Each structure stands twice: as C-alpha cells, then as structure tokens.
Amino acid sequence: MPEDERPSGTEALTALLHGDVELEGRLPWSSNATFVVVLCCDGASSRAVYKPGRGERELWDFPGGLYRREVAAYVVSEALRWNLVPETVTRADGPFGPGSYQRFIEADFSQHYFTLVEDERHHDALRAIAAFDLLVNNTDRKSGHCIIDGDGRIWGIDHGLCFHEDPKLRTVIWDFAGEPIDAGLLDDVERLATSLPPELNALLDGAERAALARRAAALVRSARFPDPDPSHRPYPWPLV
C-alpha cells in the first residue's frame, strides 16, 4: 500500500485525545447514537464522529462496548500500514460518557461502494478494504461504509461489528471473489498474524485476538478472495 500521505495525522490524534469537545449534532441514519462533535485544540478546531458506549443498542451476539471495536479496527489498519480507517481513539470523557472519537472525513456522501466500484481506478483501494474485512470479520460492510474524500482517497468507516470470534462476514464487496489477493497485502497480513499489536489487549478479549490471528494466517494460506458462503447470509441489511 502507498505510504500514508496525511500530513495532519499526529495533529488529528492530539485533537481526538485532548481537544475540548463541543456537541454539533446527531447523525440520524445511524442505528446507534452517533454524534458529530467539534474538537478545539491548540487554537485549531476540527470535527470528529463520537460514538458513546451508552448509546449502543444491546445485541445478542456482541457484548457492549462496540466503540472499542472501532478503535481496534484503526489499530489493525495502522499495524498493516494500509491506512484505511480514519484516526480513532477512546476517551473516558464526552457529552454522553466514554466512547470512541474518529476523525470526521469530509466526503462526497453521494458516493458509496456501489458507485465507486463502477470506476476501475478505485478497484485496488476497494480490494484492500475487502481484504481488511476478511481479516477483521466485518459483519456490517454496507455500501455507505466506503467513502471518498476530496483528494480521491477511499476510507472504510463503521467497524463496531467486527472481530467476533465466530465467522460472521457480511459485506457488499463480492465483486473480487475468486481473484488472487495482492502479494504486498498478504505480506502485511502475514506480519500481523505473527505479531498482533499490543494495543488490542485492551480492546478485544483473548478469544477474539486469537481468532484474528487465525484469520490472518488463513488468509495468507488461501491467498484469494473467497466466494460468498452459502451456509449463512453473506450480505448486510440494508445494503447501503
């Protein structure tokens, strides 16, 4: 993957971790309580997406604290050096208590996976997201969870339903099924399989971390994007 060209990465993390928080508004299309906030830090302001733990709906198959999985996805993306997930941190403070704060991407929200995949120039970036979803066991890759910023960079967002120890992949990205996975991506996955980031210890339980390492090793062995599993529902709902 290309080197991260985000010049403000360190500044973004500083603001996410230490900026004063001002609530701007709620994102109405989110299933859990999700807010846009303004962060003020060192005389500069920026926007972030705030997902408080107390705003999560109870699920039968995932424990509470989905916001920690948002952070885990960022940690894995950075460990791979794929830079697919905007900077994301946990904070104990906030208007509604502990939660995750993710850098807000100023995106063209008329674009999403189903429109982006029509342009072959985006395919390598979308393949990387597809490989990432296999690795983190994403159960909710909707089309709208792939966004493109003003510089033409594609990001993956909304990773609260990832890292389950049981196979639960649900995604709209099946266009590359059967294709070989890029060797460079596989080298990164193999490195992760042998050494998970220690930051995950505070974000995922032991069984989830072990399952992540197994998926990474299995992905390297298969070296191909799989076909949809007919034994379970392979698509999220809604699709967008």
N, C-alpha and C positions, 0 to 999 in steps of 0.2 A: 504494500500500500504506500502511497506517497506520504512524505513527511507532513506532519501537521503544520498548516500554514496560518493557524490562528494566532495573530500576534498578541491578542489580549487574554490568552489562556490563564496566565498567572493572575492578572488583574481580575478576571472573571471569578476565579476561585476565591480570591481575597474578598471580593464583594459578597459572594454567596455565603462565605463563612462568617464575615464580620460586619457586613453592611446593616445599617438601620433599615427596618422593614416597614413599608407603608402599603397597606392593602389597596389595590386598584380595582379589582372586580373578580367575579367568579366566571369560570368557563362553563357555560350552560350545557354543553354537549357531553360532558364527562360523566361517567357512571358514578364515580366517587367525587367527593368535594375537592375541587381543584381551583386554585386561585392564581391570578396574575398579581404580582407584587412589584413594587419599586424598591430597589436597594440603593441606599445612599452611603457612599464610602469614599473618604478622602476627597471630598468635594465633587465627586462624579456620581452620576446616577445611572442605573441600568435596570432592566426588567428580568424577572425570574418567574418560573412556574413553581408554586408552593403546593405541596400535597401533604396535608396534615394527617397523622395517623387516626385521629378521632373522626375524620370524615370518611373513613373507609367503610364500605358495606361488608357485613360479615359473610364469609364464603365457607362452604362445606369442605373444600379441598385445599385451601390455602389458609395458613394462620394469619392473624392480624400483623400489622407492620409491613404492609406491601411497599411502603415508601422506602424501606431498606433495600428492597429488590431493585428499585430504580437506581439506587446508588451502586449496588452490586453490578448492574449492567454497565454503568460507566466505568467502574474499576476494571471489569473484564475487557471492555473496549480499549481502554488505555494500556492494559497489560499486553494486549495483542498489537498495539500501535496502529490500530485501524481508525481510531478517532471517528467513530460512527455516532456516538452518543454525546450530546452536549454536556458540559461540566455539570456535575450533580453531587450534592453533599447532603448530609443530615445536619440538622440543628435542633437543639432542645428547645429553643425559644421560637416564638412566632405568634401571630394573632390567634391561632387556634391550637397552640401547643406543638410538640415535636413533630417533625415531618421532613420531607425532602425538599430541597431547593434546586432547581435546574435552570441553567441559563436559557432565557427565552430567545428562540430563534425567530428573527424577522423573516418570515417565509411567505411565499406565494401560496396561500391556502386554497386556491382553486386547483392546485396541482397535488396529486397523490399518486400512489403506486400505479393505478390503472392508467393514468395519463403519462406518467414518467416512463413506463416500460415501452410506450409506443416510440420512444426516441432511443435508438440503439446506442447513442453516446452515453446513456446512463446505465447501460447493462452491467458494466464492471462494478459500479457502485452498488447496484441492486443485488448482484451476486454476492458481494461481501456481506450485505445485510442478510441475505438468505443463509449464508454460512454461519453468521453470528446467531441467527435464530435457532439453527440446528444445535449449536453449542449450548446456548442458554436455555433451550427447551421453552421457547416462547409459545404461550398458549393463546396469544391475542394479537397477532400481527395483522391488524386491519390495514386497508389501503391508505387511510388517512394518517397512519403512523409512520409513513415515509414522506418527508417534506424536503423542499428545496429552497435554499436561501438565495439572496440577491446575487451572490457570487457563483451560483450554479452548483453549490455543494449540497449533496443529499445527506440527510440525517435520519436516524431512527429514534423515535421517541415512544413513550408509554411502555415501560418494561416492568410494571408492577406484577404481572402474571407470568413470571419467568422462574427458572431454577427449581421447579418441582422435581423431586427425585424419580417420579414415575413418568414414562413417556406421555407427553400431552401436547405435542406440537400441533398448533392450529395457526395457519398462515394463508395469506392470499398469494404468496410468492411461490408458485409452482411452475413458472414458465421455463425454469432451467433444469427441471427434473431429468435425470439421466446424464447430464453433462458432467465432465470431469471438473473438479474444483482446482482452481489455480494453485500451482505448486508453492508460490510465495505465501498464499493464505495458509496452506497446510503446514508449512514450516512454522508459522506463527502459532498455529493451533497445537502443534507437537510440543513447542516450547512451553505453552501454557499447561499442557497435560502433565508435564513433569514437575512443574513448579507453579502452583496456584498462588495468586497474590495474597499475602498475609492479611491484607485489609478485609478479605472476605470472611475471616474468622468471626468478626463482629456483626456480619450482615446475614450470613447463611448458617444453618446448622451443619453438623458433621456429615449427615447423610446426604444433604444437598451438595456439599462441596465434593464428596466422594463421587456422586453421580455426575457432577460437572466434569471431573477428571476422566471418568469412564466415557462420557460422550465425546470428549476431546480425542481420546485415544481411538475410539470407534470411527470418528470422522476421518482421522488420518488413515486408518486402515481401508476404509471404503473408498475415499478419495473421489467420491461422486455425490452429486445432489440426488437425494432419494426421490422415488415416486411417492405420491400420497399413500398412506397406509389405509387399506380398505377396511381394516378392523375397527377403526374409530373415526370420528368426524374430523376431517383434516382442515376445515375452514372455520374461521371465527364468524360471529354474527353480532352486529351487522357487518357486511363486508367492507364498508367504507368507514 
